[in-house]
């Protein structure tokens, strides 16, 4: 009976230890999946931002440029560039080594990274939406 109990406890301990690692890996996968979702949108943002810049340049070359419209476009272009830089900063600063080791520290790091990449997503998608609204 004691041997049975010992093996059950040992199996439970091993299962829990592996399960903890699985939680960290799952969270890391979710962070990277969100990054992978946002990355193509960043490319869309860059193309759209360049198009808007060309529109602003064209408007400035008119005999009577619409300074209000140029200002709107310029503000959106600046916000889009800031959002794109946010993605570049996130990618530069992300350290997969911090998602290993102590489970608590790894989960705290990944939670922070998830919040940051979610904000990047909101910023990029917000810029794209504003640009598309202005173009239409």
URFEN-V417389 format. One line per field, one symbol per residue. ss: DSSP state (@ for helix, = for strand, . for the rest). psi: psi as a letter, one per 20 degrees, with the letter a starting at -180 (. if undefined). burial: 1 if it has 9 or more other ideal C-beta (glycine too) atoms within 8 Angstrom, else 0. A space follows every 10 residues. Layout:
# URFEN-V417389
ss: ???
psi: ???
burial: ???
This chain:
# URFEN-V417389
ss: .@@@@@@@@@ @@@@@@@@@@ @@@@@@@@@@ @@@@@@@@@@ @@@@@@@@@@ @@@@@@@@@@ ......@@@@ @@@@@@@@@@ @@@@@@@@@@ @@@..@@@@. ..@@@@@@@@ @@@@@@@@@@ @@@@@@@@@@ @@@@@.
psi: ghgggghggg ggggghghhg hhgghggghg ghggghhhgh hhggggghgh ghghgggghh iqhmqnhggg gggggggggg hgghhggggg hhipohhijr cpgggghggh gghggghggg gggghggggg ghghh.
burial: 0000000000 0000000001 1011001101 1001101110 1101110110 1110110010 0000100001 0111011011 1111011001 0000000110 0010111011 1011011111 1011111101 110100
